[in-house]
C-alpha cells in the first residue's frame, strides 16, 4: 500500500489532498500550521507516505518532521506543475489535487535538491556577505565624517586613518555618530570573524581543496561553487547548463533574422556571481589563459562585460574540475580535452 499526499504549502497553512492507492479512498482538507496538529496528522498515517509540494517556500521544519516520521518528500517545479493543469481556475484545493494526480501517475516533475549541509554552508556565506556589506556602509559613513571634519584623503579601512578620525575635533552630534559607528564596526568584525571561523571548518572537503588550486579562487568562492552546483554530473552540457544555472548566461533577444544578446539572466545565486566576479579579478592577473581572454575582450568591449564573460569562463573551468576530479594544472594541461565528447559534438553541430 502506498499513500500519496499532494500538499499546497503556505507559510501558515497547507491544503492536503491524499489518496490510498490500495483502497482508492481520497480526501482533501485544510490544515493550519499548529505544529502539534500537523505532527499528529503525519505521525498517524499508516506506513510511509509520498508527499509532494511545489518549490515555492522554504519549510525546513516541515521536511524535518516528515523525515522523522519516515515519509518521503518530493519538491516539484511549479511551472511544470501548472502546465499540467486542465483548468484555468486556480485555488488551493485544485493545486493540491493536481499534485496528487501527478504523484499517482508517476509524472510529478521533481527537482534536484541540495543536501542539508550544502544549504547550511550557502546560508552562512550569504549571511557573511550581508554583514560585509553593512560593514562597508559603516566605512562609508566614517569616510563622510572624516571629510566633514577636514581630514586629508585616506581609507577608513586602515587603522591609521581610523585613529585620525577618533582624534579629530567634531561637534556634539558628529562625536555621538562617530562613537556609534566605531562600536558597530567592532560588533560587525566580531560577527564576521565568527562566521568565517565556522566556514573554515568546511574547507577540508576534497572538492573545495581541488577548486582552491585555481589561482584567484579562495575558500569562500570554492565553498560556494561546490555547494551551489552540487553533483556536477547531472549537467549533460557543463559549458551551457552550469552557466545557465548560475545565471551568467546572456539573454537572447533575436527577431526577424537579427541575433541579439542582452544582459545576463541573473537566474541563479547572486552571492555566487558576486564571488566569481571578485575571484576573476585576481585570476586574470595570474592565470595566463584567463588573462589573455580578458584583455582581448576588454579591448573591444566594456570592462564590465569582459569581467562577466571571464567569470563565466572561470565557472565552466571550475565545474569541469569538479566533474573530472582534476586540479587547475591538470585542466590547463588537458585543455579542450576536458570537455565531454557529446559537448564537442553538440558545438560542432551548432557551428554547422
N, C-alpha and C positions, 0 to 999 in steps of 0.2 A: 504494500500500500504506500502510495506517495501522496503527500499533502502539498498542494500548490497554493501559494498565497501571493496575490497581487496587491501591492501597497502603494497608494498615492500619498506620499510622505510630505508633511508640512512641519514647520518648527514646533507647533503647539498641538497638533493633532494628526491623525492619519486615517485614511479610509481604507478598509480592509475588504478584499473580496477573495474568499477561499473556496477550494473545491477538493473533495476527497475523490481521488481517481478510482477507487475501488467501488464506492457506493454511489458516486455521482452527486452526492449532497453538496450544495453550494449555499453561500450566504454572503451578504455584503452589509457592512455597518461602519459607523464612525467610532473612533476610539480616541478620547482626549489623552494628552500626554501626562497623565498622572503615573509616575514611574512604577508605583506599586501595582496599579491596574494593568499596565502594559506588560510588566514582568509576569503577573499572574496569568494573563491570557496566553502568552507564548510558552510558558512553562507547563500549562495544562494541555497542550497539544499532544496527541498520541504519536510518539516517534518523532523522527526528524522531518522538517518541512523545507521546501524550496521557496524562498522568499525573494520576490523581485521588486525593485524600486527604480525610479529614474535617477539619473545623476544630476540632481538639481540642488541638493543641500548636503552639507557635511554632518553626519549623525554618528559620531564615534560611540556614544553611549548606546545607541540602538544596535550597532554592529557588535559591540561587546556583549550585549545581552543575548543576542541571537547565538553567538558563539558559545556562550556559557550553557545554553540550553540545547546545543547540538544541532542547530538549524543552519542551513546553507543560504548565504545572501548573494544574490546576483544584482549588479548595478547595470542598467541599460542606457543606451544612447537615447536621450529624449527626442531628438529629431527623427531618428529612425522609427521610434515607437509611435510617434504622432503620425508618420506617413502610413502606418498600417491601420489607422482609424478609418472606419467605414462611414462615419457621420461627421458633419462639420460642427455639430454640437459638442461642447466640451464642459465637463464638470468632474468633480472628484470621483463620483461613483462610476462614470463612464471610463475614466482613466484607470481606476483600479481594476475594473472588469477587462479592459483591453490588455493590461499587463498580465492578468491571469490567463487570458486566452492565448497569448504568445508563449507563456511558460508551458502550458499544457500541450501546445503544438510543437514544442521544442524549437521555436522560432524567435525566442527572446534575444534581441541584439545586445548581448552582454559586452561590456568594455573591459579592457585590461586595467587592472588596479595595482597601484604600488603597494609593496609590503608596508606594514605599520611602521617599521623602523625608518624607512625612507621618508614617510610623511613627517615623522618627528624631526629628522635632520633638516628637511626643507623648511619646516615651520620655524626652527630656531635660527636658521640662516636668514629667513625673511624678517624675523624679529630683530636680529642684529642689524640688518640693512635699515630698518626703520629708525633704530636708535642712533645709528651713524648719521642718518640724515638730520635727526634732531640736533645732534652734536654740531653738525656743520652750520645749522641755523644759529646756534649759540655763538659759534666762532664769528659768524657774520655780524651778530649784534655787538659783540665785543669790538669788532673792527670799526663799526659805526661809532661806538663810544670813543674809541681812540681818535677817530677822525674829528669828531666834535670837540675833543679836548685839545686838538692842535698837535698831536704826536706825529713824528715823522712816519713815513711809509714803513710798514712792517707786516709780518704774518702773525695773525692771532694764534696760530697753532704752536708757535715756538715759545719755549719757556722764557726766553729773554724778553720778547715783546710783551708777554703776559705780565712780567714783572714791572715793566714800564707802565702798563695800564693800571696796575694796582697802586703805583706810587704817585701817579699824576693827580693834580688837584681838579676836583669836579664839584658841581653844585650838589645840593642835598638829594634831588631826585636821581641824578646820574650815579651818585655813590650807592644809593639803595639798589638801583638796577644792576650796577657792577657786582655788588656782593651776591645778588640773586643769580646772576649769570655764572659766576665762578662756582657757586655752590651747586648749580645744576650741572655744570661741566664735570665736577668731581663725581657726582652721582652717576652721570651717564658713562664716564670712564670705567667706574666700578662695575656697572651692569654689563657693558660691552665686554670687559675682560672676563667676567664670569661666563658669559655665553661662549666666548672664544675658547675658554678652558674646556668647556663641555664638548665643543666641536672638535677640538684637537684629539680627544679620546677616540674619535671615529676615523681618524686618518690612517690607522693601522690597516685598514682594508686594502687588500692587494690591488683592487681595481683603482682605488684612489691613488696609491703609490705609482701605479702604471701611468696615469694621466699626469702626475706631477713631474714625470720625466720630460715633458714638453716644456721648453723654455717659455716663461711668462705665465704658466698655469700654477697658481698657488693652491693651498689646501682648500680654500673656500670654493674656488671655481671647480676644482676636481670633485669635491663633495657634491656640489650642486649638479654637475653633469652626470655623475654616477647615479645619484638617487632620483634625478628627474627623468632621465631616459629609461632607467630600469634595464630590463632584458633587451639589449640591442638586437638580438637575433629575431625579434618579432617584426623588425622592419625589413621588408623584402628589398627595397632600394634605399640603402642608407643615405646616399647623397641627396636624395629627394625627400624622403619621408621624415628623416630626422630634422632636417632644416624646417620643414613644414610644421612638425610637432613643436619645435621651439619658437615658432612664429617669426622666423627670419626669412621666409620665402617672400619674394616680391609679388604683389598682386597684379594679375594681368587684366588690362582694360583694353582689349583689342576689339576692333569693329571695322566692318567694311574693308577687310583686307589689310588694315593698318594694325601692326603689332605694337602695343604699348605696355610697359610695365611701370607700375607706380611704386608707392612706398611698401614697406614690409607689412605682412598681415598682423603681426603682434598677437597671434592667437595662442601662444604658449606662455611660459613663465617669464614675467618681466624681470624678476630677480636674476634668472639665468642669463638673459640677454644683457643685463647690466654688467654682470661679472665677466661675461665673454668680451664685452666692449672694453673693460678695464684690462683684461688679460692680453688682448690683441695689441695694445699699445706697447707692451713690453715685448711680446713675441715678435713683433715686426722689427725690433731692434737687434734681436739675437738669432732668429730663425731666418736663414738665407732665402728660402723659398717664399715665405710669407712676406719678408721684407721686399723682395723683388716684385711680388704681386701687388703689394700695397702701393709702392712707388710708381709702378707702371699705371695703375688705375688712378692715382691721385693727380697725375699729370693732365688727364683729360676729364676727370670728374671731380665734384666737390669732395672735400676731405671726409665729410660725414658719410657720404655714400661709399667711399673707399674703405672707411673703417668698418662699416656694416658688412660689406662684401668680404672683407678679410676675416671678420668674426665668424661669418657663415662658413668660410673655408676652414677655419680653425675647428669649428664644431664638427664638421664632417671628419676631419682628421682624428679628433678625439673619439668619435663614435666608432670609427674603423679600428682604432687601437683597442677599444673595449671589445669589439666583436671578435677580433683575431687574437686578442690577448698578447699584444706586442707593445714595446715601448716606442718612444718617439724616434730613436735612432734606427730601429728596425723598420719603422714605417718609411723613413726617408730613404733607406737602402732599397726597399721594395718598390717605392714609387707607385705607379698606377696599378701594379700587380696586386696591391692591397684591396682593390675593388673586386667585388664578386663578378664572375663571368656573365651572369644574367644582367648585371648592371651595364657591363660593357656592350653586350648585345643590344640592350634597350637603347643606349645612347647612340649606337650605330644606326639603329632603325629610325630614331628621331632625326638624325642628321640626314639620312637618306630621304 
